[in-house]
Each structure stands twice: as C-alpha cells, then as structure tokens.
C-alpha cells in the first residue's frame, strides 16, 4: 500500500525527499467530494472558495489557513480536507494539510493514517528538521497527521517547538491548511489561531445554535477572521457549502452568499 517516491520539484528537494510517499485512494464514503465527485455542487463550492482565497492572498499575507468550528460535529475536518484537496490540484503549488485537532484526529481516520507518526511525535522529539509529513501520491497532497495521542495536548502545543515547526512548513509549502479543534470547549484553538494567517469558521445548519455561533465569533481574532462556511445548508441541496467573506471595514461590503 505504501511506496516511497522522491520529490521531482526543485524547491528544497533534499527536504521533500525525506517525506514518505503513500498511495491512498479516496472512496466515495470518504466525503472528499472534491476528489470522488468533481462535478458535484459541493466540489464547485470548494473550487469557488479556493479562488476567493487565492484572490485574497494577493491583498494580504495568507498562507496558513485555520479551519475551526464553535462545537464538535459541525464538519470542520471535512471542510479542511476538501479545501486542501482543492488547493492540491494546482500543480505549481504545494499544499500541506495539518491535523491540529490532536484530541479527536478524524483526518487520520479519513485518510487511513491511524497509528502513523505525526505532529505529537515530532513535538515530543528532538529533531530540528520537520518530519512525519506524508505525500499522498494520488491527491498530490502532503499531510501531517496528529500522531500518537498525548496526555496533555495543550501543554504540548504551547511548547516553543510548535512555532518552530510552523516556520519550517511555511517556508516549504504554498498553503498550510490547519484542522483545528472547536473554539468553545477547548483552549487549543487559541494556540493555533496565533500561528495562523487567516481563520475560517464552520457552522452546520440545524446543529449550530445562534448563541454558540456568536460566542465562537467573539472568541476569534477578528483581524484574522476571513469568514464562515455554512455546512449542510438545505437552500440549494444536501451537503452544500456556502462562503461568506468578512466585510471590509475600509471598503464596500462583500457580495452575499454564492
């Protein structure tokens, strides 16, 4: 199932050669619509979101994008995975999907990476160069899973090694998509938000209550908040995703949902 493959690009090839290549095929049940159902409305919404973020990148520093939600089960990990796969289709750029939700690592399950070394293992170690990153050949996507669980994740994330690691991956990748824990139950997200350039908040229709969404918005840095995605909207179809850009304080409001 696994096969090593050296990088063919000329951007830090020695470092990319260290990352193991894996052959993983996404199934229909994986919820990776951007891969398994490219002509679907869901995939189109993510392509639109990718275009909007690339345009926004021209206006401000934007490489490390944090995907979070107010509470669990709002679909943030699925959004992070699909957005990362959308970026990965652009061959001139490298995209890293980082599993920052180390308490509930659903991306490891989604991509079949359970039990593999990842973020927690690197933070526990002494290596200076970043490792435990895997290249998913079929998707042309790099991923750093959460790795082996730790007893005190917040203390581990607050170590200086996380900041050093983020500096390294920022220099290696064109996009770093971070699947963060939810905002309200945990303090982990505040650690990730300080390291991110922009934040997208995921809400689910029928699950997220208005007061929870308000509290989540209040807990985030509004200077970094890009907007929110409404997951599971019934207005156009099942499993639809909508993108709302944060209105600018110095210019006209952004257009309504697309």
C-alpha positions in Angstrom: 0.0 0.0 0.0 2.9 2.4 0.8 5.6 3.3 -1.6 8.4 5.8 -1.3 8.8 8.4 -4.1 11.3 11.2 -4.2 10.2 14.7 -5.0 10.8 15.8 -8.6 10.5 19.5 -7.9 13.4 21.9 -7.4 12.2 23.6 -4.2 14.2 22.2 -1.3 14.3 18.7 -2.9 16.5 17.3 -0.1 13.8 18.1 2.5 11.0 16.8 0.4 12.9 13.6 -0.2 12.6 12.9 3.5 8.8 12.8 3.3 7.4 9.3 2.6 5.0 8.9 -0.3 1.8 6.9 0.2 -0.6 5.5 -2.3 -4.1 6.1 -0.9 -7.3 6.1 -3.0 -10.2 8.0 -1.7 -13.5 6.1 -1.5 -17.0 7.6 -2.2 -17.7 7.3 1.5 -14.7 9.4 2.4 -16.7 12.7 2.0 -13.9 14.0 -0.3 -16.3 15.3 -2.9 -13.6 17.3 -4.5 -11.9 14.0 -5.3 -14.7 11.5 -5.8 -17.4 13.7 -7.3 -15.6 16.6 -9.0 -18.7 17.7 -11.0 -20.9 18.0 -7.9 -22.2 21.2 -6.5 -20.1 20.6 -3.3 -16.9 20.4 -5.3 -17.9 23.5 -7.2 -18.4 25.4 -4.0 -14.9 24.4 -2.8 -13.4 25.5 -6.1 -15.1 28.8 -5.7 -13.8 29.1 -2.1 -10.2 28.3 -3.3 -10.4 31.0 -6.0 -11.6 33.6 -3.4 -8.8 32.7 -1.0 -6.2 32.9 -3.8 -7.5 36.4 -4.7 -7.4 37.4 -1.0 -3.8 36.2 -0.9 -2.9 38.9 -3.3 -4.3 41.5 -0.9 -2.8 40.3 2.4 -0.3 37.7 3.8 -2.3 34.5 3.7 -0.7 31.1 3.6 -1.7 29.4 6.9 -5.5 29.0 7.0 -7.1 27.7 10.2 -10.4 25.8 9.9 -12.4 25.6 13.1 -15.9 25.5 14.4 -17.8 26.5 17.5 -18.6 23.0 18.7 -17.8 19.4 17.6 -19.6 17.7 14.7 -20.0 20.7 12.5 -17.9 19.3 9.7 -14.7 21.4 10.0 -12.4 18.4 9.3 -14.3 17.5 6.1 -14.1 21.2 5.1 -10.4 21.3 5.8 -9.8 18.1 3.8 -11.8 19.2 0.8 -10.2 22.7 0.7 -6.7 21.2 0.9 -7.5 18.7 -1.9 -8.8 21.7 -4.0 -5.6 23.6 -3.5 -3.5 20.5 -4.3 -5.0 20.3 -7.8 -2.9 23.4 -8.7 0.3 21.7 -9.7 2.5 24.8 -9.4 1.9 24.9 -5.6 2.4 22.6 -2.7 -0.3 22.2 -0.1 0.0 20.8 3.4 -3.0 19.5 5.4 -2.1 19.7 9.1 -4.1 17.8 11.7 -4.1 20.2 14.6 -7.1 18.6 16.4 -4.9 16.1 18.3 -7.6 15.2 20.7 -10.0 13.9 18.0 -7.9 13.2 15.0 -10.6 12.5 12.4 -8.3 13.2 9.4 -6.1 10.3 10.3 -9.2 8.0 10.0 -10.3 9.7 6.8 -7.0 9.2 5.0 -6.2 5.8 6.7 -3.2 7.1 8.7 -4.1 5.8 12.1 -1.1 4.8 14.2 1.4 6.7 12.0 3.8 9.1 13.4 2.7 12.7 13.2 2.6 16.1 14.9 2.6 14.9 18.5 5.6 12.6 18.0 7.6 15.4 16.4 6.8 17.8 19.2 7.8 15.2 21.7 11.1 14.6 19.9 14.4 16.5 19.5 14.7 16.6 15.7 15.3 20.1 14.4 14.1 19.5 10.9 10.4 18.9 10.4 9.4 15.3 9.7 6.3 12.9 9.9 4.8 14.5 6.8 3.5 12.2 4.1 2.9 12.8 0.4 -0.4 11.3 -0.8 0.5 10.5 -4.4 -2.9 10.2 -5.9 -4.0 13.5 -4.5 -0.6 15.3 -4.8 -1.3 16.5 -1.2 1.0 16.5 1.8 -0.4 15.7 5.2 0.9 15.7 8.8 -1.4 13.6 10.9 -1.9 14.1 14.7 0.2 11.1 15.5 0.2 9.3 18.8 -2.1 10.9 21.4 -0.6 12.7 24.4 -1.9 13.0 27.9 -1.6 16.8 27.9 -2.2 18.1 24.4 -2.4 21.8 25.4 0.9 21.8 27.2 2.5 20.1 24.2 1.0 22.6 21.7 2.2 25.5 23.9 5.8 24.4 23.6 8.2 26.5 21.5 8.7 23.6 19.1 5.2 24.2 17.5 6.2 27.7 16.5 9.5 26.5 15.1 7.7 23.7 13.1 5.2 26.2 11.7 8.1 28.4 10.5 9.6 25.5 8.6 6.4 24.3 6.9 5.6 27.9 6.0 8.8 28.1 4.1 8.2 24.8 2.3 4.5 25.0 1.3 2.4 27.5 -0.5 -0.7 26.6 1.5 -0.9 25.2 5.0 -4.5 24.1 5.9 -4.9 23.6 9.7 -7.7 21.4 11.0 -8.1 23.0 14.5 -10.2 21.8 17.5 -13.5 23.6 18.0 -13.4 27.1 19.7 -15.7 26.8 22.6 -14.9 23.6 24.6 -11.1 23.8 24.4 -8.2 26.3 24.6 -6.2 24.5 21.9 -7.6 26.7 19.2 -6.2 29.9 20.7 -2.7 28.4 20.3 -3.3 27.6 16.6 -5.0 30.9 15.9 -1.9 32.8 17.0 0.1 31.0 14.4 -2.4 31.2 11.5 -2.7 34.0 8.9 -6.5 33.6 8.5 -9.4 31.8 10.1 -12.5 30.2 8.6 -15.3 29.3 11.0 -17.5 26.3 10.1 -21.2 26.2 11.2 -23.7 23.5 10.5 -27.3 24.2 9.7 -29.6 22.5 12.3 -26.6 21.9 14.7 -25.0 25.3 15.5 -27.1 27.5 17.7 -27.1 31.2 17.2 -25.7 31.9 20.7 -22.9 29.4 20.1 -22.0 30.9 16.8 -21.9 34.4 18.4 -19.7 33.1 21.2 -17.4 31.5 18.7 -17.1 34.6 16.7 -16.3 36.6 19.8 -13.6 34.2 20.8 -11.7 34.6 17.5 -9.3 37.3 16.4 -11.4 39.4 14.0 -8.3 40.7 12.3 -7.7 37.2 11.1 -11.2 36.1 10.6 -11.8 35.6 6.9 -15.4 34.4 7.1 -17.7 31.5 7.8 -18.9 28.4 5.9 -22.4 27.1 6.4 -22.3 23.3 6.2 -25.3 21.2 5.4 -27.5 24.0 4.0 -30.8 22.9 2.6 -31.3 26.0 0.5 -29.7 24.6 -2.6 -29.1 21.0 -1.9 -27.8 18.5 0.7 -24.2 18.8 1.9 -23.9 22.2 0.3 -21.2 24.7 1.5 -21.6 28.4 1.4 -18.8 31.0 1.8 -19.3 34.4 3.5 -16.4 36.8 3.4 -15.8 39.1 6.3 -16.9 42.6 5.2 -14.1 45.0 5.0 -14.0 48.0 7.4 -12.3 50.2 4.8 -14.3 49.3 1.7 -17.7 48.2 0.4 -19.3 45.1 1.8 -18.7 41.8 0.1 -21.4 40.3 -2.1 -24.0 38.0 -0.5 -23.5 34.2 -0.4 -22.9 32.5 -3.7 
